[in-house]
Amino acid sequence: MTEVSLFPYENFPVRLEQKAENRICWFKDDYDLQKHLTRYKLDKRTLKIDYRDGEPTNPSEKRKRSVEQKPKPKSKGSSGTVRKRKSSVDSTGNTTRASKSKK
């Protein structure tokens, strides 16, 4: 195939081809490719990765960190005790009960 048909988008020089799923993806740089591979837990051995220039491009200056997962947020909730519903939520109308109430 020609380079134009492999890389139809000028701003996306990285191409990922997944033959098993018949899917093609394009990325701005190697950083975005690595992020995609990590997110979807893809095996590099089953993929075909092409670069328009023949080698990986450097990621943009503002994203120098390696791909890492976000830390889990700390819980802002209570200590785990279960709150009961307010009596105002319960209906006040006549309801038939299957069992007798405690006295």
N, C-alpha and C positions, 0 to 999 in steps of 0.2 A: 504494500500500500504506500501511497505517497505521504509525505509529511503533512500536507494540507488535510488529507482525509483522516489521519490519526489525531491531529491536533487542530480542530476547526476553530478553537477559541484562542485568540492571541494572548490573553491574559492568564491562561491556564496551561503552563508548559509541562505539567506532570499528569501522566495518564495511568489509570489503574484498570485492568481488565480482569473480570471474574468470569472465567469460562463456564464454571459449574452453574452459575445463575444467569449466564448470558447478560452480564451487566458491565457497563463501562462508566467510569467516573473520571473527572478531571479536577485537578487541584492547583492552587496558586503556587504552592511551594512544598518542599519535603515535610515541613512542620505540619501542614494540614493533612498530608498523606499519613504521617505517623499517628496523628490524633484520630483519624478515621480507622486505622488498623487497630489501635488500642481500644477504641470505643466499641467496635463490633467484633473484637477478638478474632481477627482474621489471620490465617496462617500465610506467611509470605511465600512459602514453598508452592502453594496452590494458586498463586496470583501471577500476573504478568505486569510489571511496572516499567513504563517507558518514560524517558525524559526527552524533550524536544532537542535540547542541546547535547544529549548523550551522557550527561552526568547530573547528579543532584544539584539543585540550586540552593543558595544560602537563604535561610528564612529571613524575614524582614527584621529590622533592628529592634523593634519594640517587643518582639517575642523571642527572647533568647533562652528562656527556661526550657528544660526538657518536658515532655508530656507527662503530667502526673495527675492523679485523681484528686478531686476536691475533698477536703476534710469533711467529715460528717458534722452537721450542725448540732450544737448542744441543745438539749431539751430545755424549753422555756416553760414547760408545764408544771403541774403539781408533783408531789412526791409519789403519786400513784394511788392515792385513796380514791374510791369511787364515790361520787356524789349522787344522792338520790334526787329524783324529780321533785320539783316544788308541787305542793298540793294544788296550786292554782292551775297547773297543767292538766290535772285529772278532771274528768267531767264531774259535774255536781248533780247531774240528772239521776233519775231512778234507773239503776242497773240491777239486773238479777245476778246473784252470785251462785256459784256451784257449791260452795262450802259456807258454813256458818262462820260469822266473824267471832273473834275472841272477845270475851267479856272481862 
